[in-house]
Amino acid sequence: MMAQNGLVVAGIDVAKDKVDACIRALSQRHTFPSTAEGRCALIRWLRKQKVGKATMEASGGYERDWAKALREAGLEVRVVDPKRVRSFARSAGRLAKNDPIDAQMIAWFAETFVEAPGQASDAAREKLMQIVNARQGLLDLQTSLHNRSEHATPDVVQKMQARLLKKIASEVAKLEVAIAAMVKAHFTELAEIIESVPGLGKTTSAGLIAAMPELGQVSNEVAAALLGGVAPDDDDSGQRRGDRHIKGGRRKVRNLFYMACLGAATRHNPVLKAFYDRLIAKGKEPKVALTACMRKLICILNTMIARRQKWTLPATK
């Protein structure tokens, strides 16, 4: 089977030391080492098989060099959420799992969901994402150290923690300077649109730019699904009406957006605050109301970016 646009599709399962590639349409499979020579061999093999589109899962960063090499070779590349591929495999009754099977399932997923969004290619954005993630990693470590300092410890440990906290704060400040420089150099207009929304600042703006390149290019429903959980899943059967659940999507950016939306919905953004207050008045739980606000705001942002339009009250109605 080929993609609807006529391109032969390959599925690529990326591991630390190798990749497994599968072309279901041609019943072809091959393994390549994670080296420069291996990437060149994969490109030659894909060209020989007339592959025009390659799909791989996000694999903790191991996929980046492969995706970059394939794109530079002129192939269309999509990087997709591994959870979606695994759910697809289970729905098809394919419970066995190893690298060649995973490559086959990625290829089948790509053939089936031709228009399913993947992460866009942008070297500057990928660099920004790495810096943003590094900053968040330091903040997580900072929080962990603060929590430990609440407990009685020997003086030598307290002094060590104090030194580490001081160093972390210094490094976070350096990363924030680097993030600001990256945004200014490559994403000025996009950042100005996002930051024009009352309640959204530079940290949220940089996180959205880095982790959600699809904003402004997809439907509001897809944008909400990509953020993850702001379009809660139904859990109904017959007369039973279960709770709606938040899951999937991009957890890190969802957490960032949650905190920004918390301030916007309860204090800083008049449109969102009015919407939040109405939901609370109707008896909605605060977290349910906040989730609805997150969906509303990401859809507003998606529309604003598509129109290249800054925040105005008439545009948000």
SVG drawing of the C-alpha trace seen along z (x, -y; Angstrom):
<svg xmlns="http://www.w3.org/2000/svg" viewBox="-29 -44 59 55">
<polyline fill="none" stroke="black" stroke-width="0.4" points="0.0,0.0 1.2,-3.5 0.2,-6.9 -2.7,-8.7 -0.3,-11.2 1.4,-8.3 4.6,-8.3 6.0,-5.0 6.1,-5.0 8.8,-3.5 8.5,-3.0 11.7,-3.4 12.2,-2.2 15.1,-4.1 17.2,-2.6 20.4,-3.9 22.8,-1.8 20.7,-1.0 17.5,-1.5 15.2,1.0 13.4,-0.1 10.3,1.5 8.6,0.8 5.3,2.7 4.3,2.0 7.3,3.9 7.8,6.4 11.2,5.0 13.1,4.7 16.6,3.7 18.7,2.8 21.3,0.0 23.9,-1.0 23.6,-4.4 26.7,-5.8 27.3,-8.3 27.8,-5.4 24.6,-3.7 22.6,-6.9 24.1,-7.1 23.3,-3.4 19.7,-3.9 19.3,-6.9 20.7,-4.8 18.3,-1.9 15.3,-4.2 16.1,-5.9 16.6,-2.5 13.1,-1.5 11.7,-4.9 10.6,-5.8 9.4,-9.4 8.1,-9.5 9.6,-8.1 8.0,-8.0 9.7,-7.4 8.7,-7.7 10.1,-10.2 12.8,-8.2 14.3,-10.5 16.4,-12.4 18.0,-9.4 15.7,-10.1 17.1,-13.6 20.2,-12.8 18.3,-10.3 15.5,-12.7 17.9,-15.5 19.9,-13.2 16.8,-12.0 15.4,-15.5 18.6,-16.8 18.5,-14.0 15.1,-15.3 12.7,-12.8 9.6,-13.8 10.0,-12.9 7.4,-12.7 8.2,-12.1 5.1,-10.8 4.1,-10.0 5.1,-6.4 2.0,-6.1 -0.2,-6.5 1.6,-3.9 1.4,-1.4 -2.3,-2.0 -2.7,-1.5 -0.8,1.8 -3.0,3.0 -6.2,2.1 -5.0,4.2 -4.3,7.1 -0.6,7.0 0.7,7.6 4.1,8.9 6.9,6.3 10.4,6.1 12.4,3.7 11.5,5.1 7.8,5.5 7.8,1.9 9.2,0.7 6.4,2.5 3.7,1.0 5.1,-2.5 4.9,-2.0 1.3,-0.7 0.4,-3.6 1.8,-6.1 -0.1,-4.5 -3.3,-4.5 -3.2,-8.0 -1.8,-9.9 -2.7,-13.3 -1.9,-12.6 0.4,-15.5 4.0,-14.9 6.7,-17.2 7.7,-19.8 11.3,-20.1 13.1,-23.2 16.7,-23.3 16.3,-26.5 13.1,-25.2 14.9,-21.9 17.7,-23.9 15.3,-26.0 13.5,-22.9 16.7,-21.4 17.5,-24.7 13.9,-24.9 14.1,-21.3 17.5,-21.8 16.1,-24.8 13.1,-22.8 15.5,-20.0 17.4,-22.4 14.2,-23.8 13.1,-20.3 16.4,-19.7 16.1,-23.0 12.7,-22.0 14.0,-18.6 16.9,-20.3 14.5,-22.8 12.3,-20.0 15.3,-18.2 16.4,-21.3 13.2,-21.4 14.4,-18.4 17.1,-18.4 20.5,-17.5 24.1,-17.9 25.8,-21.3 28.0,-19.9 25.0,-18.7 23.2,-22.0 26.2,-23.9 26.5,-21.6 22.8,-22.1 23.2,-25.8 26.1,-25.8 24.2,-23.7 21.1,-25.9 23.2,-29.0 24.9,-27.3 21.6,-26.1 20.1,-29.6 23.1,-31.0 22.8,-28.3 19.0,-28.9 19.6,-32.6 22.2,-31.8 19.7,-29.5 17.0,-32.1 19.3,-34.6 20.0,-32.0 16.2,-31.2 15.5,-34.9 18.2,-35.3 16.9,-32.3 13.3,-33.6 14.4,-37.1 16.5,-35.8 14.1,-33.3 10.6,-33.6 10.0,-37.3 6.6,-37.6 5.3,-34.3 6.4,-35.3 4.8,-38.7 1.5,-37.0 1.6,-34.5 2.8,-37.1 0.0,-39.5 -2.4,-37.2 -2.9,-38.5 -1.4,-35.9 1.1,-34.4 4.7,-35.4 8.0,-34.7 8.5,-31.2 5.1,-29.9 5.8,-31.5 9.1,-29.8 7.7,-26.5 4.8,-26.6 7.1,-27.8 9.5,-24.9 7.1,-22.1 4.0,-22.9 5.2,-23.9 1.9,-22.8 0.0,-25.8 -1.6,-27.9 -1.3,-25.0 -3.9,-22.5 -7.5,-22.6 -8.5,-23.6 -9.4,-20.0 -6.0,-18.8 -4.3,-21.6 -6.2,-20.6 -5.3,-16.9 -1.6,-17.7 -1.5,-19.7 -3.0,-16.6 -6.0,-16.1 -7.6,-19.5 -10.1,-17.6 -11.0,-15.1 -11.9,-11.6 -15.4,-10.2 -15.9,-7.1 -19.5,-6.2 -21.2,-2.9 -25.0,-2.5 -26.6,-4.5 -23.4,-4.9 -21.6,-8.3 -18.1,-8.0 -15.7,-10.7 -13.8,-12.5 -10.1,-11.8 -7.1,-13.9 -4.3,-11.8 -2.0,-11.7 -0.4,-14.7 2.8,-16.5 3.1,-16.3 5.8,-18.9 4.2,-21.7 0.8,-20.7 2.2,-21.2 3.7,-24.5 0.4,-25.7 -1.5,-24.5 0.4,-26.8 0.1,-29.7 -3.6,-29.1 -4.1,-28.9 -2.9,-32.5 -4.7,-33.7 -8.1,-32.0 -8.1,-33.2 -6.4,-36.6 -4.9,-38.0 -7.0,-37.4 -10.5,-39.0 -12.0,-36.7 -10.7,-33.5 -11.5,-34.6 -15.1,-35.3 -15.3,-31.9 -13.8,-30.2 -16.1,-32.0 -19.2,-30.9 -18.1,-27.3 -17.5,-27.4 -20.9,-29.1 -22.5,-26.1 -21.0,-23.7 -17.9,-22.6 -14.9,-21.4 -12.0,-23.9 -9.8,-21.4 -12.6,-20.7 -13.1,-24.4 -9.4,-25.0 -9.1,-22.2 -11.9,-23.8 -10.0,-27.1 -6.9,-25.4 -8.8,-24.1 -10.4,-27.5 -7.1,-29.3 -5.1,-26.9 -7.8,-27.1 -7.7,-30.9 -3.9,-30.8 -4.2,-28.4 -6.5,-30.9 -4.5,-33.9 -1.3,-32.3 -3.0,-31.1 -4.2,-34.7 -1.0,-36.3 -3.1,-38.4 -2.4,-39.6 -4.8,-39.4 -7.9,-41.6 -11.2,-41.1 -13.3,-40.8 -11.0,-38.1 -11.6,-35.9 -15.3,-35.8"/>
</svg>
